[in-house]
């Protein structure tokens, strides 16, 4: 899964969440298939930056009501 905003580093993601920016995630396949696979509350795993760039970071995040509230690792 990806964040809606294309963070180039995990540190940038962590800073955005810490500063209270609304960060949402999505599954790229859901726009094509219509199948909703995004966790709205609980733990999710995201990666970045977005394709076609090579992924350079991966993060485990805590979700609450459809937004990232904490970067766990």
CHARMM internal coordinates of N, CA and C (Angstrom, degrees):
IC EDIT
DIST 1 N 1 CA 1.4405
DIST 1 CA 1 C 1.5223
ANGL 1 N 1 CA 1 C 108.99
DIST 1 C 2 N 1.3004
ANGL 1 CA 1 C 2 N 115.01
DIHE 1 N 1 CA 1 C 2 N 157.93
DIST 2 N 2 CA 1.4555
ANGL 1 C 2 N 2 CA 122.44
DIHE 1 CA 1 C 2 N 2 CA -179.96
DIST 2 CA 2 C 1.5292
ANGL 2 N 2 CA 2 C 110.46
DIHE 1 C 2 N 2 CA 2 C -122.68
DIST 2 C 3 N 1.3210
ANGL 2 CA 2 C 3 N 115.91
DIHE 2 N 2 CA 2 C 3 N 159.47
DIST 3 N 3 CA 1.4613
ANGL 2 C 3 N 3 CA 119.46
DIHE 2 CA 2 C 3 N 3 CA 169.14
DIST 3 CA 3 C 1.5265
ANGL 3 N 3 CA 3 C 107.49
DIHE 2 C 3 N 3 CA 3 C -83.12
DIST 3 C 4 N 1.3173
ANGL 3 CA 3 C 4 N 117.65
DIHE 3 N 3 CA 3 C 4 N 151.79
DIST 4 N 4 CA 1.4749
ANGL 3 C 4 N 4 CA 120.61
DIHE 3 CA 3 C 4 N 4 CA 179.54
DIST 4 CA 4 C 1.5290
ANGL 4 N 4 CA 4 C 110.84
DIHE 3 C 4 N 4 CA 4 C -61.43
DIST 4 C 5 N 1.3212
ANGL 4 CA 4 C 5 N 116.76
DIHE 4 N 4 CA 4 C 5 N -37.89
DIST 5 N 5 CA 1.4635
ANGL 4 C 5 N 5 CA 121.34
DIHE 4 CA 4 C 5 N 5 CA 175.35
DIST 5 CA 5 C 1.5292
ANGL 5 N 5 CA 5 C 107.11
DIHE 4 C 5 N 5 CA 5 C -88.64
DIST 5 C 6 N 1.3104
ANGL 5 CA 5 C 6 N 117.43
DIHE 5 N 5 CA 5 C 6 N 137.97
DIST 6 N 6 CA 1.4620
ANGL 5 C 6 N 6 CA 121.93
DIHE 5 CA 5 C 6 N 6 CA -174.99
DIST 6 CA 6 C 1.5309
ANGL 6 N 6 CA 6 C 110.56
DIHE 5 C 6 N 6 CA 6 C -86.77
DIST 6 C 7 N 1.3366
ANGL 6 CA 6 C 7 N 116.64
DIHE 6 N 6 CA 6 C 7 N 85.87
DIST 7 N 7 CA 1.4611
ANGL 6 C 7 N 7 CA 121.50
DIHE 6 CA 6 C 7 N 7 CA 178.45
DIST 7 CA 7 C 1.5277
ANGL 7 N 7 CA 7 C 109.51
DIHE 6 C 7 N 7 CA 7 C -74.41
DIST 7 C 8 N 1.3157
ANGL 7 CA 7 C 8 N 117.20
DIHE 7 N 7 CA 7 C 8 N 131.96
DIST 8 N 8 CA 1.4599
ANGL 7 C 8 N 8 CA 122.06
DIHE 7 CA 7 C 8 N 8 CA -178.89
DIST 8 CA 8 C 1.5199
ANGL 8 N 8 CA 8 C 112.28
DIHE 7 C 8 N 8 CA 8 C -80.23
DIST 8 C 9 N 1.3556
ANGL 8 CA 8 C 9 N 117.32
DIHE 8 N 8 CA 8 C 9 N -23.53
DIST 9 N 9 CA 1.4610
ANGL 8 C 9 N 9 CA 121.49
DIHE 8 CA 8 C 9 N 9 CA 179.12
DIST 9 CA 9 C 1.5244
ANGL 9 N 9 CA 9 C 110.12
DIHE 8 C 9 N 9 CA 9 C -138.18
DIST 9 C 10 N 1.3364
ANGL 9 CA 9 C 10 N 114.94
DIHE 9 N 9 CA 9 C 10 N 158.97
DIST 10 N 10 CA 1.4641
ANGL 9 C 10 N 10 CA 119.22
DIHE 9 CA 9 C 10 N 10 CA 176.05
DIST 10 CA 10 C 1.5289
ANGL 10 N 10 CA 10 C 109.86
DIHE 9 C 10 N 10 CA 10 C -67.56
DIST 10 C 11 N 1.3305
ANGL 10 CA 10 C 11 N 116.89
DIHE 10 N 10 CA 10 C 11 N -32.75
DIST 11 N 11 CA 1.4678
ANGL 10 C 11 N 11 CA 120.71
DIHE 10 CA 10 C 11 N 11 CA 177.71
DIST 11 CA 11 C 1.5269
ANGL 11 N 11 CA 11 C 110.88
DIHE 10 C 11 N 11 CA 11 C -61.31
DIST 11 C 12 N 1.3212
ANGL 11 CA 11 C 12 N 117.19
DIHE 11 N 11 CA 11 C 12 N -38.54
DIST 12 N 12 CA 1.4713
ANGL 11 C 12 N 12 CA 120.83
DIHE 11 CA 11 C 12 N 12 CA 177.98
DIST 12 CA 12 C 1.5239
ANGL 12 N 12 CA 12 C 110.64
DIHE 11 C 12 N 12 CA 12 C -66.56
DIST 12 C 13 N 1.3234
ANGL 12 CA 12 C 13 N 117.18
DIHE 12 N 12 CA 12 C 13 N -38.85
DIST 13 N 13 CA 1.4660
ANGL 12 C 13 N 13 CA 121.21
DIHE 12 CA 12 C 13 N 13 CA 175.59
DIST 13 CA 13 C 1.5241
ANGL 13 N 13 CA 13 C 110.08
DIHE 12 C 13 N 13 CA 13 C -62.59
DIST 13 C 14 N 1.3296
ANGL 13 CA 13 C 14 N 116.50
DIHE 13 N 13 CA 13 C 14 N -48.60
DIST 14 N 14 CA 1.4606
ANGL 13 C 14 N 14 CA 121.26
DIHE 13 CA 13 C 14 N 14 CA -178.65
DIST 14 CA 14 C 1.5339
ANGL 14 N 14 CA 14 C 110.96
DIHE 13 C 14 N 14 CA 14 C -60.31
DIST 14 C 15 N 1.3256
ANGL 14 CA 14 C 15 N 117.40
DIHE 14 N 14 CA 14 C 15 N -41.98
DIST 15 N 15 CA 1.4605
ANGL 14 C 15 N 15 CA 122.17
DIHE 14 CA 14 C 15 N 15 CA 179.23
DIST 15 CA 15 C 1.5303
ANGL 15 N 15 CA 15 C 111.10
DIHE 14 C 15 N 15 CA 15 C -63.98
DIST 15 C 16 N 1.3064
ANGL 15 CA 15 C 16 N 117.03
DIHE 15 N 15 CA 15 C 16 N -42.29
DIST 16 N 16 CA 1.4695
ANGL 15 C 16 N 16 CA 120.65
DIHE 15 CA 15 C 16 N 16 CA 179.51
DIST 16 CA 16 C 1.5293
ANGL 16 N 16 CA 16 C 110.96
DIHE 15 C 16 N 16 CA 16 C -62.58
DIST 16 C 17 N 1.3305
ANGL 16 CA 16 C 17 N 116.59
DIHE 16 N 16 CA 16 C 17 N -44.09
DIST 17 N 17 CA 1.4684
ANGL 16 C 17 N 17 CA 120.54
DIHE 16 CA 16 C 17 N 17 CA 179.54
DIST 17 CA 17 C 1.5277
ANGL 17 N 17 CA 17 C 110.20
DIHE 16 C 17 N 17 CA 17 C -65.98
DIST 17 C 18 N 1.3170
ANGL 17 CA 17 C 18 N 117.38
DIHE 17 N 17 CA 17 C 18 N -43.50
DIST 18 N 18 CA 1.4661
ANGL 17 C 18 N 18 CA 122.05
DIHE 17 CA 17 C 18 N 18 CA 179.10
DIST 18 CA 18 C 1.5295
ANGL 18 N 18 CA 18 C 111.30
DIHE 17 C 18 N 18 CA 18 C -60.48
DIST 18 C 19 N 1.3365
ANGL 18 CA 18 C 19 N 116.47
DIHE 18 N 18 CA 18 C 19 N -37.69
DIST 19 N 19 CA 1.4637
ANGL 18 C 19 N 19 CA 120.99
DIHE 18 CA 18 C 19 N 19 CA -179.25
DIST 19 CA 19 C 1.5253
ANGL 19 N 19 CA 19 C 113.69
DIHE 18 C 19 N 19 CA 19 C -81.90
DIST 19 C 20 N 1.3366
ANGL 19 CA 19 C 20 N 116.96
DIHE 19 N 19 CA 19 C 20 N 2.37
DIST 20 N 20 CA 1.4542
ANGL 19 C 20 N 20 CA 120.55
DIHE 19 CA 19 C 20 N 20 CA 174.35
DIST 20 CA 20 C 1.5166
ANGL 20 N 20 CA 20 C 115.63
DIHE 19 C 20 N 20 CA 20 C 86.68
DIST 20 C 21 N 1.3412
ANGL 20 CA 20 C 21 N 117.74
DIHE 20 N 20 CA 20 C 21 N 11.21
DIST 21 N 21 CA 1.4561
ANGL 20 C 21 N 21 CA 121.02
DIHE 20 CA 20 C 21 N 21 CA 177.09
DIST 21 CA 21 C 1.5268
ANGL 21 N 21 CA 21 C 108.84
DIHE 20 C 21 N 21 CA 21 C -67.79
DIST 21 C 22 N 1.3204
ANGL 21 CA 21 C 22 N 117.04
DIHE 21 N 21 CA 21 C 22 N 137.37
DIST 22 N 22 CA 1.4621
ANGL 21 C 22 N 22 CA 120.02
DIHE 21 CA 21 C 22 N 22 CA 178.14
DIST 22 CA 22 C 1.5302
ANGL 22 N 22 CA 22 C 108.71
DIHE 21 C 22 N 22 CA 22 C -73.59
DIST 22 C 23 N 1.3187
ANGL 22 CA 22 C 23 N 116.35
DIHE 22 N 22 CA 22 C 23 N 114.33
DIST 23 N 23 CA 1.4614
ANGL 22 C 23 N 23 CA 122.37
DIHE 22 CA 22 C 23 N 23 CA -179.36
DIST 23 CA 23 C 1.5197
ANGL 23 N 23 CA 23 C 107.48
DIHE 22 C 23 N 23 CA 23 C -115.28
DIST 23 C 24 N 1.3199
ANGL 23 CA 23 C 24 N 116.22
DIHE 23 N 23 CA 23 C 24 N 121.17
DIST 24 N 24 CA 1.4570
ANGL 23 C 24 N 24 CA 122.25
DIHE 23 CA 23 C 24 N 24 CA 177.90
DIST 24 CA 24 C 1.5183
ANGL 24 N 24 CA 24 C 108.94
DIHE 23 C 24 N 24 CA 24 C -114.37
DIST 24 C 25 N 1.3264
ANGL 24 CA 24 C 25 N 116.60
DIHE 24 N 24 CA 24 C 25 N 159.88
DIST 25 N 25 CA 1.4558
ANGL 24 C 25 N 25 CA 120.75
DIHE 24 CA 24 C 25 N 25 CA 179.49
DIST 25 CA 25 C 1.5192
ANGL 25 N 25 CA 25 C 109.79
DIHE 24 C 25 N 25 CA 25 C -121.51
DIST 25 C 26 N 1.3231
ANGL 25 CA 25 C 26 N 115.17
DIHE 25 N 25 CA 25 C 26 N 162.28
DIST 26 N 26 CA 1.4559
ANGL 25 C 26 N 26 CA 120.15
DIHE 25 CA 25 C 26 N 26 CA 175.78
DIST 26 CA 26 C 1.5205
ANGL 26 N 26 CA 26 C 110.31
DIHE 25 C 26 N 26 CA 26 C -150.47
DIST 26 C 27 N 1.2983
ANGL 26 CA 26 C 27 N 114.67
DIHE 26 N 26 CA 26 C 27 N 160.28
DIST 27 N 27 CA 1.4512
ANGL 26 C 27 N 27 CA 122.31
DIHE 26 CA 26 C 27 N 27 CA 176.09
DIST 27 CA 27 C 1.5160
ANGL 27 N 27 CA 27 C 106.78
DIHE 26 C 27 N 27 CA 27 C -103.80
DIST 27 C 28 N 1.3314
ANGL 27 CA 27 C 28 N 119.30
DIHE 27 N 27 CA 27 C 28 N 119.03
DIST 28 N 28 CA 1.4634
ANGL 27 C 28 N 28 CA 120.76
DIHE 27 CA 27 C 28 N 28 CA -175.86
DIST 28 CA 28 C 1.5252
ANGL 28 N 28 CA 28 C 113.50
DIHE 27 C 28 N 28 CA 28 C -54.99
DIST 28 C 29 N 1.2956
ANGL 28 CA 28 C 29 N 119.18
DIHE 28 N 28 CA 28 C 29 N -31.77
DIST 29 N 29 CA 1.4574
ANGL 28 C 29 N 29 CA 121.94
DIHE 28 CA 28 C 29 N 29 CA -179.31
DIST 29 CA 29 C 1.5176
ANGL 29 N 29 CA 29 C 114.20
DIHE 28 C 29 N 29 CA 29 C -71.15
DIST 29 C 30 N 1.3317
ANGL 29 CA 29 C 30 N 118.16
DIHE 29 N 29 CA 29 C 30 N -20.44
DIST 30 N 30 CA 1.4606
ANGL 29 C 30 N 30 CA 119.18
DIHE 29 CA 29 C 30 N 30 CA -175.48
DIST 30 CA 30 C 1.5212
ANGL 30 N 30 CA 30 C 112.32
DIHE 29 C 30 N 30 CA 30 C -69.10
DIST 30 C 31 N 1.3469
ANGL 30 CA 30 C 31 N 118.66
DIHE 30 N 30 CA 30 C 31 N -27.50
DIST 31 N 31 CA 1.4540
ANGL 30 C 31 N 31 CA 119.63
DIHE 30 CA 30 C 31 N 31 CA 176.90
DIST 31 CA 31 C 1.5265
ANGL 31 N 31 CA 31 C 110.60
DIHE 30 C 31 N 31 CA 31 C -68.89
DIST 31 C 32 N 1.3258
ANGL 31 CA 31 C 32 N 116.22
DIHE 31 N 31 CA 31 C 32 N -30.20
DIST 32 N 32 CA 1.4636
ANGL 31 C 32 N 32 CA 120.99
DIHE 31 CA 31 C 32 N 32 CA -178.21
DIST 32 CA 32 C 1.5221
ANGL 32 N 32 CA 32 C 111.00
DIHE 31 C 32 N 32 CA 32 C -83.79
DIST 32 C 33 N 1.3403
ANGL 32 CA 32 C 33 N 116.51
DIHE 32 N 32 CA 32 C 33 N -46.27
DIST 33 N 33 CA 1.4641
ANGL 32 C 33 N 33 CA 120.39
DIHE 32 CA 32 C 33 N 33 CA -173.24
DIST 33 CA 33 C 1.5193
ANGL 33 N 33 CA 33 C 113.74
DIHE 32 C 33 N 33 CA 33 C -92.57
DIST 33 C 34 N 1.3258
ANGL 33 CA 33 C 34 N 117.18
DIHE 33 N 33 CA 33 C 34 N -22.31
DIST 34 N 34 CA 1.4607
ANGL 33 C 34 N 34 CA 120.33
DIHE 33 CA 33 C 34 N 34 CA -175.51
DIST 34 CA 34 C 1.5177
ANGL 34 N 34 CA 34 C 113.37
DIHE 33 C 34 N 34 CA 34 C 80.62
DIST 34 C 35 N 1.3312
ANGL 34 CA 34 C 35 N 117.19
DIHE 34 N 34 CA 34 C 35 N 0.76
DIST 35 N 35 CA 1.4630
ANGL 34 C 35 N 35 CA 121.35
DIHE 34 CA 34 C 35 N 35 CA 179.80
DIST 35 CA 35 C 1.5195
ANGL 35 N 35 CA 35 C 108.47
DIHE 34 C 35 N 35 CA 35 C -85.39
DIST 35 C 36 N 1.3156
ANGL 35 CA 35 C 36 N 117.15
DIHE 35 N 35 CA 35 C 36 N 123.67
DIST 36 N 36 CA 1.4534
ANGL 35 C 36 N 36 CA 122.13
DIHE 35 CA 35 C 36 N 36 CA 179.63
DIST 36 CA 36 C 1.5240
ANGL 36 N 36 CA 36 C 108.95
DIHE 35 C 36 N 36 CA 36 C -84.66
DIST 36 C 37 N 1.3501
ANGL 36 CA 36 C 37 N 117.33
DIHE 36 N 36 CA 36 C 37 N 116.63
DIST 37 N 37 CA 1.4481
ANGL 36 C 37 N 37 CA 120.70
DIHE 36 CA 36 C 37 N 37 CA -179.55
DIST 37 CA 37 C 1.5113
ANGL 37 N 37 CA 37 C 112.83
DIHE 36 C 37 N 37 CA 37 C -123.56
DIST 37 C 38 N 1.3215
ANGL 37 CA 37 C 38 N 117.42
DIHE 37 N 37 CA 37 C 38 N 13.69
DIST 38 N 38 CA 1.4572
ANGL 37 C 38 N 38 CA 121.05
DIHE 37 CA 37 C 38 N 38 CA -175.11
DIST 38 CA 38 C 1.5153
ANGL 38 N 38 CA 38 C 110.69
DIHE 37 C 38 N 38 CA 38 C -90.07
DIST 38 C 39 N 1.3143
ANGL 38 CA 38 C 39 N 115.55
DIHE 38 N 38 CA 38 C 39 N 132.54
DIST 39 N 39 CA 1.4507
ANGL 38 C 39 N 39 CA 122.00
DIHE 38 CA 38 C 39 N 39 CA 176.10
DIST 39 CA 39 C 1.5216
ANGL 39 N 39 CA 39 C 109.38
DIHE 38 C 39 N 39 CA 39 C -73.65
DIST 39 C 40 N 1.3406
ANGL 39 CA 39 C 40 N 118.06
DIHE 39 N 39 CA 39 C 40 N 129.04
DIST 40 N 40 CA 1.4621
ANGL 39 C 40 N 40 CA 119.87
DIHE 39 CA 39 C 40 N 40 CA 177.72
DIST 40 CA 40 C 1.5183
ANGL 40 N 40 CA 40 C 111.54
DIHE 39 C 40 N 40 CA 40 C -96.94
DIST 40 C 41 N 1.3270
ANGL 40 CA 40 C 41 N 117.42
DIHE 40 N 40 CA 40 C 41 N -27.11
DIST 41 N 41 CA 1.4555
ANGL 40 C 41 N 41 CA 121.99
DIHE 40 CA 40 C 41 N 41 CA 176.38
DIST 41 CA 41 C 1.5163
ANGL 41 N 41 CA 41 C 107.99
DIHE 40 C 41 N 41 CA 41 C -142.05
DIST 41 C 42 N 1.3267
ANGL 41 CA 41 C 42 N 116.00
DIHE 41 N 41 CA 41 C 42 N 131.90
DIST 42 N 42 CA 1.4574
ANGL 41 C 42 N 42 CA 120.56
DIHE 41 CA 41 C 42 N 42 CA -178.47
DIST 42 CA 42 C 1.5097
ANGL 42 N 42 CA 42 C 111.17
DIHE 41 C 42 N 42 CA 42 C 125.18
DIST 42 C 43 N 1.3319
ANGL 42 CA 42 C 43 N 116.22
DIHE 42 N 42 CA 42 C 43 N -148.26
DIST 43 N 43 CA 1.4625
ANGL 42 C 43 N 43 CA 122.18
DIHE 42 CA 42 C 43 N 43 CA -177.07
DIST 43 CA 43 C 1.5305
ANGL 43 N 43 CA 43 C 109.35
DIHE 42 C 43 N 43 CA 43 C -107.47
DIST 43 C 44 N 1.3281
ANGL 43 CA 43 C 44 N 115.62
DIHE 43 N 43 CA 43 C 44 N 139.44
DIST 44 N 44 CA 1.4647
ANGL 43 C 44 N 44 CA 121.37
DIHE 43 CA 43 C 44 N 44 CA 176.38
DIST 44 CA 44 C 1.5252
ANGL 44 N 44 CA 44 C 108.58
DIHE 43 C 44 N 44 CA 44 C -138.19
DIST 44 C 45 N 1.3091
ANGL 44 CA 44 C 45 N 115.81
DIHE 44 N 44 CA 44 C 45 N 164.11
DIST 45 N 45 CA 1.4570
ANGL 44 C 45 N 45 CA 121.98
DIHE 44 CA 44 C 45 N 45 CA 178.70
DIST 45 CA 45 C 1.5260
ANGL 45 N 45 CA 45 C 108.48
DIHE 44 C 45 N 45 CA 45 C -121.99
DIST 45 C 46 N 1.3207
ANGL 45 CA 45 C 46 N 116.33
DIHE 45 N 45 CA 45 C 46 N 130.18
DIST 46 N 46 CA 1.4573
ANGL 45 C 46 N 46 CA 121.28
DIHE 45 CA 45 C 46 N 46 CA -178.17
DIST 46 CA 46 C 1.5239
ANGL 46 N 46 CA 46 C 109.54
DIHE 45 C 46 N 46 CA 46 C -127.09
DIST 46 C 47 N 1.3264
ANGL 46 CA 46 C 47 N 115.56
DIHE 46 N 46 CA 46 C 47 N 162.98
DIST 47 N 47 CA 1.4553
ANGL 46 C 47 N 47 CA 121.35
DIHE 46 CA 46 C 47 N 47 CA -179.28
DIST 47 CA 47 C 1.5193
ANGL 47 N 47 CA 47 C 109.50
DIHE 46 C 47 N 47 CA 47 C -143.12
DIST 47 C 48 N 1.3100
ANGL 47 CA 47 C 48 N 115.23
DIHE 47 N 47 CA 47 C 48 N 160.17
DIST 48 N 48 CA 1.4513
ANGL 47 C 48 N 48 CA 118.66
DIHE 47 CA 47 C 48 N 48 CA 179.78
DIST 48 CA 48 C 1.5100
ANGL 48 N 48 CA 48 C 110.61
DIHE 47 C 48 N 48 CA 48 C -166.19
DIST 48 C 49 N 1.2835
ANGL 48 CA 48 C 49 N 118.04
DIHE 48 N 48 CA 48 C 49 N 172.56
DIST 49 N 49 CA 1.4554
ANGL 48 C 49 N 49 CA 125.70
DIHE 48 CA 48 C 49 N 49 CA -7.61
DIST 49 CA 49 C 1.5288
ANGL 49 N 49 CA 49 C 111.53
DIHE 48 C 49 N 49 CA 49 C -68.90
DIST 49 C 50 N 1.3089
ANGL 49 CA 49 C 50 N 116.87
DIHE 49 N 49 CA 49 C 50 N 177.42
DIST 50 N 50 CA 1.4639
ANGL 49 C 50 N 50 CA 122.05
DIHE 49 CA 49 C 50 N 50 CA -175.30
DIST 50 CA 50 C 1.5290
ANGL 50 N 50 CA 50 C 112.30
DIHE 49 C 50 N 50 CA 50 C -65.84
DIST 50 C 51 N 1.3085
ANGL 50 CA 50 C 51 N 115.11
DIHE 50 N 50 CA 50 C 51 N 152.26
DIST 51 N 51 CA 1.4605
ANGL 50 C 51 N 51 CA 122.44
DIHE 50 CA 50 C 51 N 51 CA 172.32
DIST 51 CA 51 C 1.5238
ANGL 51 N 51 CA 51 C 107.91
DIHE 50 C 51 N 51 CA 51 C -60.10
DIST 51 C 52 N 1.2877
ANGL 51 CA 51 C 52 N 121.65
DIHE 51 N 51 CA 51 C 52 N 138.89
DIST 52 N 52 CA 1.4562
ANGL 51 C 52 N 52 CA 129.38
DIHE 51 CA 51 C 52 N 52 CA 19.85
DIST 52 CA 52 C 1.5225
ANGL 52 N 52 CA 52 C 114.33
DIHE 51 C 52 N 52 CA 52 C -94.48
DIST 52 C 53 N 1.3315
ANGL 52 CA 52 C 53 N 118.58
DIHE 52 N 52 CA 52 C 53 N 1.77
DIST 53 N 53 CA 1.4658
ANGL 52 C 53 N 53 CA 119.27
DIHE 52 CA 52 C 53 N 53 CA 175.43
DIST 53 CA 53 C 1.5270
ANGL 53 N 53 CA 53 C 109.07
DIHE 52 C 53 N 53 CA 53 C -66.67
DIST 53 C 54 N 1.3264
ANGL 53 CA 53 C 54 N 117.74
DIHE 53 N 53 CA 53 C 54 N 148.35
DIST 54 N 54 CA 1.4691
ANGL 53 C 54 N 54 CA 118.76
DIHE 53 CA 53 C 54 N 54 CA 176.71
DIST 54 CA 54 C 1.5357
ANGL 54 N 54 CA 54 C 110.32
DIHE 53 C 54 N 54 CA 54 C -67.43
DIST 54 C 55 N 1.3135
ANGL 54 CA 54 C 55 N 115.60
DIHE 54 N 54 CA 54 C 55 N 140.69
DIST 55 N 55 CA 1.4625
ANGL 54 C 55 N 55 CA 119.78
DIHE 54 CA 54 C 55 N 55 CA 178.44
DIST 55 CA 55 C 1.5180
ANGL 55 N 55 CA 55 C 109.17
DIHE 54 C 55 N 55 CA 55 C -69.26
DIST 55 C 56 N 1.3264
ANGL 55 CA 55 C 56 N 116.07
DIHE 55 N 55 CA 55 C 56 N 129.16
DIST 56 N 56 CA 1.4651
ANGL 55 C 56 N 56 CA 121.18
DIHE 55 CA 55 C 56 N 56 CA 179.94
DIST 56 CA 56 C 1.5230
ANGL 56 N 56 CA 56 C 112.10
DIHE 55 C 56 N 56 CA 56 C -116.17
DIST 56 C 57 N 1.3288
ANGL 56 CA 56 C 57 N 117.33
DIHE 56 N 56 CA 56 C 57 N -10.27
DIST 57 N 57 CA 1.4574
ANGL 56 C 57 N 57 CA 118.47
DIHE 56 CA 56 C 57 N 57 CA 177.90
DIST 57 CA 57 C 1.5233
ANGL 57 N 57 CA 57 C 109.90
DIHE 56 C 57 N 57 CA 57 C -145.13
DIST 57 C 58 N 1.3174
ANGL 57 CA 57 C 58 N 114.20
DIHE 57 N 57 CA 57 C 58 N 153.24
DIST 58 N 58 CA 1.4618
ANGL 57 C 58 N 58 CA 123.24
DIHE 57 CA 57 C 58 N 58 CA 177.34
DIST 58 CA 58 C 1.5139
ANGL 58 N 58 CA 58 C 106.49
DIHE 57 C 58 N 58 CA 58 C -136.02
DIST 58 C 59 N 1.3276
ANGL 58 CA 58 C 59 N 117.14
DIHE 58 N 58 CA 58 C 59 N 144.87
DIST 59 N 59 CA 1.4603
ANGL 58 C 59 N 59 CA 119.78
DIHE 58 CA 58 C 59 N 59 CA -178.03
DIST 59 CA 59 C 1.5234
ANGL 59 N 59 CA 59 C 111.03
DIHE 58 C 59 N 59 CA 59 C -143.90
DIST 59 C 60 N 1.2979
ANGL 59 CA 59 C 60 N 114.79
DIHE 59 N 59 CA 59 C 60 N 145.41
DIST 60 N 60 CA 1.4598
ANGL 59 C 60 N 60 CA 123.11
DIHE 59 CA 59 C 60 N 60 CA 170.64
DIST 60 CA 60 C 1.5188
ANGL 60 N 60 CA 60 C 105.31
DIHE 59 C 60 N 60 CA 60 C -98.59
DIST 60 C 61 N 1.3411
ANGL 60 CA 60 C 61 N 117.03
DIHE 60 N 60 CA 60 C 61 N 125.27
DIST 61 N 61 CA 1.4654
ANGL 60 C 61 N 61 CA 120.53
DIHE 60 CA 60 C 61 N 61 CA -175.41
DIST 61 CA 61 C 1.5206
ANGL 61 N 61 CA 61 C 110.83
DIHE 60 C 61 N 61 CA 61 C -126.22
DIST 61 C 62 N 1.3088
ANGL 61 CA 61 C 62 N 114.77
DIHE 61 N 61 CA 61 C 62 N 154.26
DIST 62 N 62 CA 1.4596
ANGL 61 C 62 N 62 CA 121.49
DIHE 61 CA 61 C 62 N 62 CA 175.25
DIST 62 CA 62 C 1.5213
ANGL 62 N 62 CA 62 C 108.11
DIHE 61 C 62 N 62 CA 62 C -100.63
DIST 62 C 63 N 1.3353
ANGL 62 CA 62 C 63 N 115.76
DIHE 62 N 62 CA 62 C 63 N 128.21
DIST 63 N 63 CA 1.4594
ANGL 62 C 63 N 63 CA 122.37
DIHE 62 CA 62 C 63 N 63 CA -178.38
DIST 63 CA 63 C 1.5308
ANGL 63 N 63 CA 63 C 110.14
DIHE 62 C 63 N 63 CA 63 C -107.14
DIST 63 C 64 N 1.3299
ANGL 63 CA 63 C 64 N 115.85
DIHE 63 N 63 CA 63 C 64 N 146.04
DIST 64 N 64 CA 1.4567
ANGL 63 C 64 N 64 CA 121.89
DIHE 63 CA 63 C 64 N 64 CA 173.51
DIST 64 CA 64 C 1.5204
ANGL 64 N 64 CA 64 C 107.49
DIHE 63 C 64 N 64 CA 64 C -145.31
DIST 64 C 65 N 1.3077
ANGL 64 CA 64 C 65 N 116.02
DIHE 64 N 64 CA 64 C 65 N 120.03
DIST 65 N 65 CA 1.4648
ANGL 64 C 65 N 65 CA 122.62
DIHE 64 CA 64 C 65 N 65 CA 179.22
DIST 65 CA 65 C 1.5232
ANGL 65 N 65 CA 65 C 112.99
DIHE 64 C 65 N 65 CA 65 C 52.92
DIST 65 C 66 N 1.3254
ANGL 65 CA 65 C 66 N 117.00
DIHE 65 N 65 CA 65 C 66 N 41.52
DIST 66 N 66 CA 1.4523
ANGL 65 C 66 N 66 CA 121.15
DIHE 65 CA 65 C 66 N 66 CA 173.78
DIST 66 CA 66 C 1.5146
ANGL 66 N 66 CA 66 C 116.66
DIHE 65 C 66 N 66 CA 66 C 85.94
DIST 66 C 67 N 1.3192
ANGL 66 CA 66 C 67 N 117.71
DIHE 66 N 66 CA 66 C 67 N 7.33
DIST 67 N 67 CA 1.4722
ANGL 66 C 67 N 67 CA 118.82
DIHE 66 CA 66 C 67 N 67 CA 178.57
DIST 67 CA 67 C 1.5212
ANGL 67 N 67 CA 67 C 110.11
DIHE 66 C 67 N 67 CA 67 C -135.36
DIST 67 C 68 N 1.3140
ANGL 67 CA 67 C 68 N 114.89
DIHE 67 N 67 CA 67 C 68 N 155.24
DIST 68 N 68 CA 1.4688
ANGL 67 C 68 N 68 CA 120.90
DIHE 67 CA 67 C 68 N 68 CA 178.82
DIST 68 CA 68 C 1.5282
ANGL 68 N 68 CA 68 C 108.19
DIHE 67 C 68 N 68 CA 68 C -77.01
DIST 68 C 69 N 1.3330
ANGL 68 CA 68 C 69 N 116.06
DIHE 68 N 68 CA 68 C 69 N 126.15
DIST 69 N 69 CA 1.4736
ANGL 68 C 69 N 69 CA 119.57
DIHE 68 CA 68 C 69 N 69 CA 178.98
DIST 69 CA 69 C 1.5182
ANGL 69 N 69 CA 69 C 112.32
DIHE 68 C 69 N 69 CA 69 C -110.80
DIST 69 C 70 N 1.3621
ANGL 69 CA 69 C 70 N 116.65
DIHE 69 N 69 CA 69 C 70 N -15.44
DIST 70 N 70 CA 1.4611
ANGL 69 C 70 N 70 CA 118.76
DIHE 69 CA 69 C 70 N 70 CA -179.73
DIST 70 CA 70 C 1.5233
ANGL 70 N 70 CA 70 C 109.10
DIHE 69 C 70 N 70 CA 70 C -160.26
DIST 70 C 71 N 1.3207
ANGL 70 CA 70 C 71 N 115.98
DIHE 70 N 70 CA 70 C 71 N 139.67
DIST 71 N 71 CA 1.4638
ANGL 70 C 71 N 71 CA 122.14
DIHE 70 CA 70 C 71 N 71 CA 172.28
DIST 71 CA 71 C 1.5172
ANGL 71 N 71 CA 71 C 106.20
DIHE 70 C 71 N 71 CA 71 C -94.94
DIST 71 C 72 N 1.3308
ANGL 71 CA 71 C 72 N 116.49
DIHE 71 N 71 CA 71 C 72 N 115.29
DIST 72 N 72 CA 1.4660
ANGL 71 C 72 N 72 CA 121.09
DIHE 71 CA 71 C 72 N 72 CA -173.70
DIST 72 CA 72 C 1.5198
ANGL 72 N 72 CA 72 C 112.21
DIHE 71 C 72 N 72 CA 72 C -85.62
DIST 72 C 73 N 1.3017
ANGL 72 CA 72 C 73 N 117.41
DIHE 72 N 72 CA 72 C 73 N -37.69
DIST 73 N 73 CA 1.4726
ANGL 72 C 73 N 73 CA 120.46
DIHE 72 CA 72 C 73 N 73 CA 178.46
DIST 73 CA 73 C 1.5162
ANGL 73 N 73 CA 73 C 110.23
DIHE 72 C 73 N 73 CA 73 C -159.15
END
COOR INIT
IC SEED 1 N 1 CA 1 C
IC BUILD
